[in-house]
Amino acid sequence: MQALLIESLDQEGRGIARRDGKVIFVEGALPGEVVEVAPYRKKPSYELASVTRILHASTQRVAPRCPFFARCGGCSLQHFDARAQVAVKQRVLEDSLSHIGKVRPDTILPAIHGAEWGYRHRARLSARFVAKKGGALVGFHEKRRSYVADMTSCEVLPRAVSDLLVPLRETLARLTIRERVPQVEVAVGEEAIVLVLRVLQAPAQEDVRLLEAFAARHSVVLYLQPRGPDSAQPMRSGTQAEPFYTLPEFDLAIRFSPTEFTQVNHAVNRVLVRRAMALLDPQPGERVADLFCGIGNFTLAIARRGATVSGFEGSTALVARAAANARDNGLERATRFSVRNLIELSENDAGAFGKFDRMLIDPPRDGAIAVVKTLTEDRPRRVVYVSCNPATLARDAAVLVHAQGYRLSGAGVVNMFPHTSHVESIAVFDR
């Protein structure tokens, strides 16, 4: 079998090698390693493969901490030194900006990172009753497969949540609707652990008793979700169970529904908000726009700095939540929230946001191409862009720099998801 030299990592955390003009993406390989592989998918221009033997190991290879890492698809880089992971993500960001956007930042911002383990306060776990496995499984999907990984612990979930996996499996296996519970969503707040059970059939009274006993025994709050995310409700009526997270530096407590989007890593989010405020530098009396504002994660911090903030978001429910969080934190006079579809803006919407001194953009993976194209000559003098996809950030940066006349003053990575290939980043543009 021919040995391959791994040149680099791709955006999925796979090693990249070349053989006879064809690119080989190798799962489980690291830069600088020489490996033997087994292909599992062949295409005319590339192959996908996994490592069968390491002939020369990287000095940055480490032993995975999780005993289920080999088959669980929740993490892809536990075998890679944590500091090296951040360096590779920074390289992915810089390469994307250079190759896709044809832009280069004036400054590389220091990487934002935090704890490597137990950081994941949000997770969507699959559930499945498998008689051959002796009961119910709860976990992430297996690598490259739709099966639920047979896992009894998880190193990236908080310890209190990881410890729930086995008793949760045992409880689900005893339900009469055990084959009708396909998903468990985890939401951890400052004072509560919430588990949202996706139920395709209403639980019987016997099921309710089992679930209530589980919740009481393990001090968790259970929600049932019979349909879409908005249908999730506490299993026990009258339960005050909405979790919240805090931004102590800004004296903020931000409530959220267990199915609403929040950052998965609360500690890194605190540093991210601090960095965003330092880069945006909002001043008292200025008008600031927060686009894709969600539940107010950045909006309320901007308002704490004395600026007047307008938050725009496409979801009516999230706008209502953001307004409620503003009221709860005494910031309703400094904030205004509007429902606006920011993905489908057109040239007719140019200037629709009004005149702002500064702007923060925090879009989903698809980016904010419609927004950056509709900025007019009254555009803000500074834009801070928080991204969860380096490719769409680079595409949008090209418009901001080459068409809108901004300078990319700085960019850097945010290691929101250690041990995965997911790259978050923050960039600042000035004109």
C-alpha positions in Angstrom: 0.0 0.0 0.0 1.4 3.4 -1.0 2.2 5.8 1.9 0.8 9.3 1.8 2.3 12.5 3.1 -0.3 14.8 4.8 0.3 18.4 3.7 -2.4 20.3 5.6 -5.9 20.1 7.0 -9.1 21.0 5.2 -12.1 22.9 6.7 -13.6 19.6 7.9 -10.4 18.7 9.9 -9.3 16.0 7.4 -5.7 15.6 6.3 -5.0 16.6 2.7 -2.7 14.4 0.6 -2.0 14.1 -3.2 -1.5 11.0 -5.3 -1.1 10.9 -9.0 -2.7 14.3 -9.4 -5.7 13.4 -7.2 -6.5 15.0 -3.8 -7.0 12.5 -1.0 -8.9 13.7 2.1 -7.8 11.5 5.0 -9.9 11.4 8.2 -7.8 11.1 11.3 -4.5 12.3 9.8 -2.5 15.3 10.8 -0.1 17.7 8.9 3.4 16.3 8.4 2.3 12.7 9.0 3.0 9.7 6.7 0.1 7.3 6.7 -1.5 4.4 5.0 -5.2 4.8 4.2 -8.3 2.9 3.2 -10.6 4.8 0.8 -14.3 4.8 1.5 -15.4 7.0 -1.4 -13.8 7.5 -4.8 -14.6 10.3 -7.2 -12.8 11.3 -10.5 -11.0 14.2 -8.9 -10.7 13.2 -5.2 -11.0 10.4 -2.7 -12.2 10.2 0.9 -10.2 7.9 3.1 -9.5 7.0 6.7 -6.1 6.2 8.3 -5.3 2.5 8.7 -1.7 2.9 9.8 0.5 5.8 10.9 4.1 5.4 9.6 5.3 8.7 10.9 3.3 10.5 13.6 3.1 14.3 14.0 4.7 15.7 17.2 1.3 17.4 17.7 -0.6 14.2 17.9 -2.1 13.5 21.3 -4.1 10.7 22.8 -7.9 11.5 22.6 -9.4 12.0 26.0 -12.8 10.6 25.1 -13.0 6.7 24.9 -15.7 7.1 22.2 -13.7 9.4 20.0 -13.0 6.8 17.3 -16.7 6.3 16.5 -18.5 9.4 17.8 -19.0 12.2 15.3 -19.3 14.9 17.9 -15.6 15.8 17.8 -13.1 15.4 14.9 -9.8 16.8 16.4 -9.3 15.3 19.8 -6.1 13.6 18.5 -4.6 17.1 17.7 -2.9 19.3 20.3 -5.4 22.0 21.3 -3.0 24.9 20.7 -2.3 23.5 17.2 -6.0 23.4 16.5 -6.3 27.1 17.0 -3.3 27.8 14.8 -4.8 25.7 12.0 -8.1 27.5 12.3 -6.3 30.9 12.1 -4.7 29.6 8.9 -8.1 28.6 7.5 -9.4 32.1 8.2 -6.4 33.8 6.6 -6.5 31.5 3.5 -10.2 32.1 3.1 -9.8 35.9 3.2 -6.9 35.8 0.8 -8.2 33.2 -1.7 -11.9 33.9 -1.7 -12.1 37.6 -0.7 -8.8 38.7 -2.1 -8.3 40.7 1.1 -5.7 40.7 3.8 -6.2 42.1 7.4 -3.9 44.9 8.6 -3.7 43.1 11.9 -4.2 39.4 13.0 -6.1 39.6 16.2 -5.2 37.4 19.1 -7.2 34.2 19.1 -10.0 33.9 21.6 -10.1 30.6 23.4 -11.1 29.1 26.7 -11.5 25.7 28.4 -11.0 22.7 26.1 -13.3 20.4 28.0 -16.8 20.6 29.4 -17.6 23.7 27.5 -20.6 22.7 25.4 -23.7 24.3 27.1 -25.9 23.6 24.0 -26.1 20.3 22.2 -28.6 18.4 20.1 -28.4 14.7 20.8 -30.1 12.0 18.9 -32.0 9.2 20.7 -32.9 5.8 19.5 -34.3 2.6 21.1 -32.2 -0.3 19.8 -33.2 -3.7 21.2 -30.0 -5.3 20.0 -28.0 -2.8 22.1 -30.1 -3.6 25.2 -32.0 -0.4 25.3 -32.0 3.3 24.4 -29.0 5.2 23.0 -28.5 8.9 23.5 -25.6 10.8 21.9 -24.2 12.3 18.7 -24.2 10.4 15.4 -21.4 8.1 14.6 -18.7 9.3 12.2 -20.1 9.2 8.6 -23.1 7.2 9.7 -26.7 7.9 10.8 -26.4 5.5 13.7 -26.5 7.0 17.2 -23.1 6.5 18.9 -23.2 4.1 21.8 -21.7 6.5 24.3 -22.0 6.7 28.1 -20.1 9.9 28.7 -19.0 13.0 26.8 -15.9 15.1 27.5 -17.1 18.3 25.8 -20.4 18.4 27.7 -20.4 19.8 31.2 -19.7 17.0 33.7 -23.2 17.3 35.2 -24.7 16.7 31.7 -22.3 13.9 30.8 -23.3 12.1 34.0 -26.9 12.2 32.9 -26.4 10.1 29.7 -26.6 6.7 31.4 -29.6 7.4 33.6 -31.3 9.2 30.7 -30.8 6.1 28.5 -32.2 3.9 31.2 -35.3 6.1 31.7 -36.0 6.4 28.0 -35.8 2.7 27.5 -38.6 2.2 30.1 -41.1 4.6 28.4 -44.0 3.2 26.5 -43.1 5.8 23.7 -39.4 4.8 23.8 -39.4 4.4 20.0 -41.1 7.9 19.5 -38.4 10.0 21.2 -35.8 10.8 18.4 -34.0 13.7 20.0 -32.9 15.3 23.2 -31.8 18.9 23.2 -29.5 20.2 26.0 -29.6 23.8 27.2 -27.5 24.7 30.3 -28.0 28.0 32.0 -26.5 29.5 35.1 -28.9 27.8 37.5 -30.6 25.1 35.5 -30.0 22.2 33.1 -32.9 21.8 30.7 -33.5 18.8 28.5 -36.0 19.1 25.7 -37.4 15.8 24.6 -38.7 15.7 21.0 -41.8 13.5 21.3 -43.6 12.2 18.2 -46.4 10.8 20.5 -47.9 12.1 23.7 -46.4 10.3 26.7 -48.7 8.1 28.7 -49.3 8.8 32.4 -46.8 6.0 33.3 -44.2 7.9 31.1 -44.9 11.2 32.8 -44.3 9.6 36.2 -41.0 8.1 35.1 -39.8 11.4 33.5 -40.9 13.4 36.6 -39.0 11.0 38.8 -35.9 11.3 36.6 -36.1 15.2 36.7 -36.5 15.3 40.4 -33.7 12.8 41.0 -31.2 14.6 38.9 -32.3 18.2 39.4 -33.0 18.9 35.8 -36.0 20.6 34.0 -37.7 18.6 31.3 -39.5 20.2 28.3 -41.5 18.3 25.8 -41.5 19.3 22.1 -44.3 17.7 20.1 -43.7 19.7 16.9 -41.4 22.5 15.9 -39.0 24.3 18.2 -41.7 26.8 19.2 -43.9 24.0 20.6 -41.5 23.1 23.4 -43.0 23.6 26.8 -42.1 22.6 30.4 -43.4 19.1 31.1 -44.9 20.4 34.3 -47.2 23.4 33.8 -46.3 26.4 35.9 -42.6 25.5 36.0 -40.4 28.6 35.9 -37.6 27.0 33.9 -36.2 29.5 31.4 -32.5 29.3 31.6 -30.2 32.4 31.4 -26.6 33.2 31.0 -24.7 36.2 32.3 -22.2 38.8 30.9 -20.8 40.0 34.3 -18.6 42.6 32.7 -21.7 44.4 31.4 -24.0 43.5 34.3 -26.3 41.5 32.1 -28.4 38.4 32.6 -29.9 37.2 29.3 -32.8 34.7 29.3 -33.5 32.3 26.5 -35.8 29.5 25.6 -34.1 26.1 25.5 -34.7 25.9 21.8 -33.6 29.5 20.9 -30.2 30.0 19.5 -27.4 31.0 21.9 -23.7 30.5 21.7 -22.7 27.0 22.9 -19.7 28.1 24.9 -20.6 30.6 27.6 -17.1 31.4 28.7 -15.8 32.1 25.2 -19.0 34.1 24.5 -18.1 36.4 27.4 -14.6 37.0 25.9 -16.2 37.4 22.4 -18.6 40.1 23.6 -15.8 41.9 25.3 -13.6 41.8 22.2 -16.5 42.9 20.0 -17.1 45.9 22.2 -13.4 46.9 22.2 -13.4 46.7 18.4 -16.7 48.4 17.8 -16.0 51.1 20.5 -19.5 52.5 20.8 -19.7 55.9 22.3 -22.5 57.6 24.4 -24.9 59.4 22.1 -24.0 57.3 19.0 -26.5 55.3 17.0 -25.5 51.7 16.4 -27.1 48.9 14.4 -26.9 45.3 15.5 -27.9 43.0 12.5 -29.0 39.4 13.2 -29.3 40.5 16.8 -30.9 37.3 18.1 -31.9 37.5 21.7 -29.7 40.6 22.3 -26.3 39.1 23.1 -24.4 42.0 21.6 -27.2 44.6 21.5 -27.4 44.9 25.3 -23.7 45.1 25.8 -23.6 48.0 23.2 -26.4 49.7 25.1 -24.5 49.4 28.4 -21.7 51.5 26.8 -24.2 54.3 26.4 -25.1 54.1 22.7 -28.6 53.9 21.3 -28.9 50.5 19.6 -31.3 49.2 16.9 -31.5 45.5 16.7 -32.7 43.8 13.5 -33.6 40.1 13.3 -35.7 37.9 11.0 -37.5 36.0 13.8 -40.5 37.5 15.5 -40.0 35.3 18.5 -36.3 36.3 18.9 -37.2 40.0 18.6 -39.7 39.6 21.4 -37.1 37.8 23.5 -34.5 40.5 22.9 -37.0 43.3 23.8 -37.9 41.3 27.0 -34.2 41.0 27.9 -33.7 44.7 27.4 -36.6 45.5 29.8 -35.3 43.0 32.3 -31.9 44.7 32.3 -33.2 48.2 32.4 -32.2 49.0 28.8 -35.5 49.4 27.0 -35.0 53.1 26.5 -31.6 52.6 24.8 -32.7 49.8 22.5 -35.2 49.3 19.7 -35.8 45.9 18.0 -37.4 45.3 14.6 -38.3 42.2 12.6 -36.5 42.3 9.3 -35.6 39.6 6.8 -31.9 40.3 6.4 -31.3 37.5 3.9 -33.6 38.6 1.1 -32.8 42.3 0.9 -32.7 43.8 -2.6 -31.3 47.0 -4.1 -34.6 48.7 -3.3 -33.8 48.3 0.4 -30.6 50.3 0.1 -30.4 52.7 3.1 -33.4 51.0 4.7 -31.7 50.7 8.1 -31.2 54.5 8.4 -27.9 56.3 9.3 -25.7 54.7 11.9 -22.3 55.5 13.3 -21.3 51.9 13.8 -22.7 48.5 12.9 -22.3 45.0 14.2 -23.2 42.0 12.0 -23.5 38.4 13.4 -25.1 36.4 10.6 -25.8 32.6 10.3 -23.5 30.4 8.1 -24.9 31.9 4.9 -23.4 35.2 5.8 -24.7 38.7 5.2 -24.1 39.3 1.5 -27.5 41.1 1.0 -26.7 43.4 3.9 -23.2 44.5 2.8 -24.4 45.0 -0.8 -27.2 47.4 0.3 -25.0 49.8 2.4 -25.2 53.3 1.0 -22.9 56.3 1.1 -24.3 57.0 4.6 -22.8 53.6 5.7 -21.3 53.4 9.2 -17.7 54.3 9.6 -16.9 51.0 11.4 -18.3 47.5 11.0 -17.6 44.6 13.3 -18.5 41.2 11.7 -18.8 38.1 13.8 -18.8 35.0 11.6 -19.3 31.3 12.0 -18.2 30.5 8.4 -14.8 31.8 7.1 -15.9 31.3 3.5 -18.9 33.6 3.7 -17.0 36.1 5.8 -14.4 36.3 3.0 -17.0 36.7 0.3 -18.7 39.5 2.3 -15.3 41.1 3.1 -14.6 41.3 -0.6 -17.7 43.5 -1.1 -17.0 45.6 1.9 -13.4 46.3 0.8 -13.5 46.3 -3.0 -17.0 47.8 -3.5 -17.9 49.7 -0.3 -14.5 51.2 0.4 -13.7 49.8 3.8 -10.4 48.6 5.0 -10.1 45.2 6.8 -8.4 46.5 9.9 -8.2 43.2 11.8 -9.4 39.6 11.9 -8.9 36.7 14.2 -10.4 33.3 15.2 -12.7 32.5 18.0 -12.3 28.9 19.2 -15.9 28.4 20.2 -15.9 24.7 19.5 -12.6 23.1 20.7 -11.8 19.6 19.2 -14.0 20.3 16.1 -13.1 21.8 12.7 -15.7 24.6 13.2 -14.1 28.0 12.7 -15.7 31.1 14.2 -14.0 34.5 13.8 -14.4 38.2 14.3 -13.3 41.0 11.9 -13.4 44.8 12.0 -13.7 47.1 8.9 -13.1 50.8 8.9 -13.5 53.6 6.3 
